[in-house]
Amino acid sequence: MIKAGLSALLLAPMITSTAAAQSFIGDGISTAVEAVQQGLDLIWPDELTLTDVNARVGFGYGTTPDYIGSNDYRLRLIPLIDIRYKNIWRLNGSVLTLSAYRSGNFEAGPLLNYRPGRSEDRNPVLAGLGSTGSVFQVGAFARYKTGSALASVDYRYGLSENIRSSVRLTVGHGIFKRGNFYAMLGARAKWLSKTTMQTAFGITETQAENSVLGLPAFEAGSGFSDVAVNLVGAYRINDKTRLLTLVSYGHLLSSAKHSPLVVNNVGSASQFVAGAGLVFSF
C-alpha cells in the first residue's frame, strides 16, 4: 500500500527533501530538517505501515539563512519527500539509508547523502570567493529509538577532494503530551574534518585576493562546527492531519565561529529557524 502526505508549511523550513531543493537551501538547513524528521518519528511514529512502499510528499515555504553563518534570511519554497520500503530502505530528505542490522530498538547500516553546494551569488559576503560544488557522501549510521526517545550517530565521507569526513550526533526525547498536543526536544552536534571545515568556513589566499568585501585569508581546522537545539510540537487535528511547529536555535563553534564569513558583523554565530505547518497523510 502507498500512502502520501502533503505538507503546506506556513512560515519556516521544517521539512525538506530532494537533492534539487537542497541545492537552494544549503547544508545548514538540511541538518535542521533531519532533526525535525526525527522529531516526527517520535511524535507521529510509524503511521506509515512498513509492509510495503510508503511515502509522505509535500512542500513548504520558509525562512533560511543565505549560508551557514549568515545573518541574512530569505523565504524559499521547500519540498518534502519521505519514502520507505518496509523497514529496510528509507529516503529521508536527501539521505538514503539501508537498515542492514536490526536488534530490538537498535538499527544500523550504510547511507548515501547528497550534500548541496554553495553559490557565491547567494549573498554579497560570498562574492569573489567562488562557488563550492555539490557532492555525494557515503557513510554509515546507527540509531536507537524507543517510544519516547532516540539517539543517533552517522558518519559521512564526501566523494570530492574538498569535502571529506563529517559526523553528526543527535538525541531527542518527548517532553510533553496532553490531549492531542505533543512536543519533542532534540539536540544535535556536528563535527567536520579539516578539509571539510576549510571548504565551509575557510578562505584561501586566492579567495582573499578576489573577495569583493576584502575578507582576509583564514585557515580552518577540524572540530565541532555547531550545536543546535530543536523544539518540535504537533497538534493532532484528526487521524490524518497534524499541525506542526518548530523552533530551532543553533550556534557555531571553533573555526566556524571565528571565520571571516561570520565575525565582525559580517555574519552571525547564532542561527535560527522557526515555523509552522500543516501535515496531511492519506
C-alpha positions as CSV (number, residue, x, y, z in Angstrom):
1,M,0.0,0.0,0.0
2,I,1.2,3.5,-0.8
3,K,0.4,6.5,1.4
4,A,1.3,10.1,0.6
5,G,1.5,13.2,2.8
6,L,1.2,16.8,1.7
7,S,2.9,19.4,3.9
8,A,2.0,23.1,3.4
9,L,4.3,25.0,5.7
10,L,3.3,28.4,6.6
11,L,6.5,30.1,7.7
12,A,9.7,28.2,8.1
13,P,11.7,25.3,6.6
14,M,10.6,22.5,8.8
15,I,10.8,19.5,6.5
16,T,12.6,19.2,3.2
17,S,13.8,16.7,0.6
18,T,15.1,16.1,-2.9
19,A,18.6,16.9,-4.0
20,A,17.4,19.7,-6.2
21,A,15.7,21.5,-3.4
22,Q,18.7,21.2,-1.1
23,S,20.9,22.9,-3.6
24,F,18.9,26.0,-2.8
25,I,18.6,25.8,0.9
26,G,22.0,24.5,1.9
27,D,23.5,22.0,4.3
28,G,22.8,24.0,7.4
29,I,19.0,23.8,6.9
30,S,19.1,20.2,5.8
31,T,20.6,19.3,9.2
32,A,17.8,21.1,11.0
33,V,15.3,19.3,8.8
34,E,16.8,16.0,9.7
35,A,16.2,16.8,13.4
36,V,12.6,17.7,12.6
37,Q,12.1,14.4,10.7
38,Q,13.5,12.6,13.8
39,G,11.0,14.6,15.9
40,L,8.2,13.4,13.6
41,D,9.3,9.8,14.1
42,L,8.6,10.3,17.9
43,I,5.5,12.5,17.7
44,W,3.9,10.6,14.8
45,P,5.6,7.2,14.9
46,D,5.1,4.6,12.2
47,E,1.8,5.7,10.8
48,L,3.2,4.8,7.5
49,T,2.7,1.0,7.5
50,L,6.1,-0.6,6.9
51,T,4.8,-3.7,5.0
52,D,5.3,-2.2,1.5
53,V,6.4,1.1,-0.2
54,N,5.2,4.2,1.7
55,A,5.6,7.9,1.1
56,R,5.0,11.3,2.5
57,V,5.3,14.0,-0.1
58,G,4.7,17.8,0.2
59,F,6.0,21.3,0.0
60,G,7.0,24.0,2.5
61,Y,7.6,27.8,2.3
62,G,10.2,29.0,4.8
63,T,12.9,31.4,6.0
64,T,16.5,30.2,5.9
65,P,19.9,31.8,6.3
66,D,21.7,32.5,3.0
67,Y,24.6,30.3,4.1
68,I,25.8,28.6,7.3
69,G,26.9,31.6,9.4
70,S,24.9,34.2,7.6
71,N,22.8,36.8,9.4
72,D,20.7,37.3,6.2
73,Y,17.5,35.3,5.8
74,R,15.1,34.8,2.9
75,L,11.9,32.9,2.0
76,R,12.1,29.8,-0.1
77,L,9.8,27.1,-1.3
78,I,10.9,23.7,0.1
79,P,9.6,20.3,-0.9
80,L,9.3,17.2,1.3
81,I,9.9,13.5,0.4
82,D,9.9,10.7,2.9
83,I,9.9,7.3,1.1
84,R,10.2,3.9,2.9
85,Y,10.3,0.4,1.7
86,K,9.2,-1.8,4.6
87,N,11.6,-1.1,7.5
88,I,14.7,-1.6,5.3
89,W,15.2,1.3,2.9
90,R,14.4,4.9,3.6
91,L,14.9,8.1,1.6
92,N,14.5,10.8,4.3
93,G,15.3,14.2,2.9
94,S,18.5,13.8,0.9
95,V,19.7,10.8,3.0
96,L,19.2,7.3,1.7
97,T,19.7,4.6,4.4
98,L,19.7,0.8,4.4
99,S,18.8,-0.8,7.7
100,A,21.2,-3.7,7.4
101,Y,21.2,-4.7,11.0
102,R,18.3,-4.5,13.4
103,S,18.0,-5.8,17.0
104,G,15.1,-4.6,19.1
105,N,15.2,-0.8,19.2
106,F,18.6,-0.6,17.5
107,E,19.4,-0.4,13.8
108,A,22.5,0.4,11.8
109,G,23.6,0.3,8.2
110,P,25.1,2.3,5.3
111,L,23.9,5.6,3.9
112,L,24.2,7.8,0.9
113,N,23.6,11.5,1.1
114,Y,23.6,14.4,-1.4
115,R,25.3,17.5,0.1
116,P,24.4,20.7,-1.7
117,G,27.0,23.2,-2.8
118,R,27.2,26.9,-2.1
119,S,26.9,29.6,-4.8
120,E,28.9,32.8,-4.5
121,D,25.8,34.6,-5.8
122,R,23.8,33.6,-2.8
123,N,25.0,36.5,-0.7
124,P,27.3,39.6,-1.2
125,V,29.6,38.3,1.5
126,L,30.4,35.3,-0.7
127,A,31.1,37.5,-3.8
128,G,34.5,36.7,-5.3
129,L,35.1,33.6,-3.2
130,G,33.9,31.2,-5.9
131,S,31.2,28.5,-5.6
132,T,31.6,25.2,-3.9
133,G,30.2,22.2,-5.8
134,S,27.6,19.7,-4.6
135,V,28.8,16.3,-3.7
136,F,27.6,12.8,-2.8
137,Q,28.6,11.4,0.6
138,V,28.8,7.8,1.6
139,G,28.9,6.5,5.2
140,A,27.1,4.7,7.9
141,F,24.6,5.3,10.6
142,A,23.5,3.8,14.0
143,R,20.2,4.6,15.7
144,Y,18.5,3.7,18.9
145,K,14.8,4.5,19.3
146,T,12.1,3.9,21.9
147,G,8.6,5.1,22.0
148,S,9.6,8.5,23.5
149,A,13.4,8.9,22.8
150,L,16.0,8.4,20.2
151,A,19.8,8.7,19.8
152,S,21.6,8.5,16.5
153,V,25.1,9.0,15.0
154,D,26.2,9.0,11.4
155,Y,29.5,9.3,9.6
156,R,29.7,10.8,6.1
157,Y,32.6,10.9,3.7
158,G,32.4,13.2,0.6
159,L,33.4,11.9,-2.8
160,S,35.3,15.1,-3.5
161,E,38.7,16.5,-2.7
162,N,37.0,19.5,-1.0
163,I,34.5,17.6,1.2
164,R,35.7,14.7,3.3
165,S,34.7,13.5,6.8
166,S,31.8,14.7,9.0
167,V,30.0,13.2,12.0
168,R,26.5,14.1,13.3
169,L,25.3,13.3,16.8
170,T,21.5,13.7,17.5
171,V,19.4,13.0,20.6
172,G,15.7,13.6,21.1
173,H,13.0,13.0,23.7
174,G,9.3,13.6,24.1
175,I,8.8,16.2,26.7
176,F,5.1,16.9,26.8
177,K,1.8,15.2,25.9
178,R,-1.6,16.5,26.7
179,G,-4.7,15.5,24.8
180,N,-3.9,16.0,21.1
181,F,-0.7,18.0,21.6
182,Y,2.7,16.5,21.6
183,A,6.2,18.1,21.9
184,M,9.8,16.8,21.4
185,L,13.1,18.5,22.4
186,G,16.1,17.5,20.4
187,A,19.8,18.4,20.3
188,R,22.4,18.0,17.5
189,A,26.2,18.4,17.2
190,K,28.2,18.3,14.1
191,W,32.0,17.6,13.7
192,L,33.9,18.4,10.5
193,S,37.3,17.3,9.3
194,K,39.9,20.0,8.5
195,T,39.3,19.7,4.7
196,T,35.5,20.0,5.1
197,M,35.8,22.8,7.6
198,Q,38.1,24.7,5.3
199,T,35.6,24.4,2.4
200,A,32.7,25.6,4.5
201,F,34.4,28.3,6.6
202,G,38.0,28.9,5.4
203,I,39.3,31.4,2.9
204,T,42.4,30.7,0.8
205,E,44.9,33.4,-0.2
206,T,43.4,33.4,-3.7
207,Q,39.9,33.8,-2.4
208,A,41.0,36.6,-0.1
209,E,42.5,38.4,-3.2
210,N,39.3,38.0,-5.1
211,S,36.9,38.8,-2.2
212,V,34.7,41.8,-3.1
213,L,34.4,42.7,0.6
214,G,38.2,42.2,1.1
215,L,37.8,39.3,3.6
216,P,41.2,38.1,5.0
217,A,42.6,34.6,4.4
218,F,41.6,32.1,7.1
219,E,42.8,28.6,7.7
220,A,40.2,26.5,9.4
221,G,40.9,23.4,11.5
222,S,38.9,20.3,12.3
223,G,36.5,20.3,15.2
224,F,32.8,20.6,16.1
225,S,31.3,23.2,13.8
226,D,28.0,23.7,15.5
227,V,25.4,22.6,18.0
228,A,21.7,23.1,17.8
229,V,18.6,22.7,20.0
230,N,15.2,21.9,18.3
231,L,11.8,22.1,19.8
232,V,9.1,20.3,17.7
233,G,5.4,20.4,18.5
234,A,2.4,18.8,16.8
235,Y,-1.3,19.1,17.3
236,R,-3.4,16.2,16.2
237,I,-6.3,17.6,14.2
238,N,-7.5,14.2,13.2
239,D,-6.1,10.8,12.2
240,K,-4.6,12.1,9.0
241,T,-3.8,15.7,9.8
242,R,-1.2,17.3,12.1
243,L,-0.4,21.0,12.8
244,L,3.3,21.1,13.2
245,T,5.6,23.8,14.7
246,L,9.3,24.2,15.0
247,V,11.7,26.5,16.9
248,S,15.4,25.8,16.4
249,Y,18.5,27.6,17.7
250,G,22.0,26.8,16.5
251,H,25.4,28.2,17.5
252,L,28.6,27.9,15.6
253,L,31.8,26.7,17.3
254,S,35.6,26.6,16.8
255,S,36.8,27.5,13.3
256,A,33.2,28.1,12.1
257,K,32.6,30.7,14.8
258,H,35.9,32.5,14.1
259,S,35.6,32.5,10.3
260,P,35.7,35.9,8.4
261,L,32.3,34.8,7.0
262,V,30.9,35.1,10.5
263,V,32.8,37.6,12.6
264,N,32.7,41.4,12.8
265,N,29.0,41.6,11.9
266,V,29.6,40.1,8.5
267,G,27.5,37.1,9.6
268,S,26.4,35.6,12.9
269,A,27.4,32.6,15.1
270,S,23.7,32.3,16.0
271,Q,21.4,30.6,13.5
272,F,17.6,30.5,13.9
273,V,14.8,28.5,12.3
274,A,11.2,28.9,13.3
275,G,7.9,28.0,11.7
276,A,4.6,26.1,11.5
277,G,3.0,23.8,9.0
278,L,0.1,21.5,8.2
279,V,0.9,17.9,7.5
280,F,-1.6,15.5,5.9
281,S,-1.4,11.8,5.5
282,F,-3.6,9.7,3.2
